[in-house]
Amino acid sequence: MPDIIQQYANIHAALTKEKQEVEQRLTLINQVLSGKAEAPKKAAEKKPAKKKRKVSAATKKKMAAAAKKRWVDKKKPAKKKTAEKKTAEKKTAEKKTAEKKTAEKKRKVSAATKQKMAAAAKKRWADKKKSKA
């Protein structure tokens, strides 16, 4: 019996404490809603700002120069290609297409290899038939 009474007393004390905490929260909420108090700020809102990476002045100049160069190259009108450039481009294009064709060609199997493959397949089929029977 004393254990049950002790447990009841502990539970009762815990519940009354929780009730008081809930009532305090409710009064705070009511104050915030009525405009008498400010809402408490969460810890998540107080994250420290990330440090900005520092870029040296020399690096900034290099970056600006590179950006200007890119824009100038884009804005330039296309110049007429010389005959040498055209032939060089044709040769490189022909090389690329030849490489693609060789890569795309199917490999051929010799007659002897085909016979070996057929014999191996027949052997596998025969073994399967034997295992089923």
Order of alpha helices (4+ residues) and beta strands (2+ residues): alpha-alpha-alpha-alpha
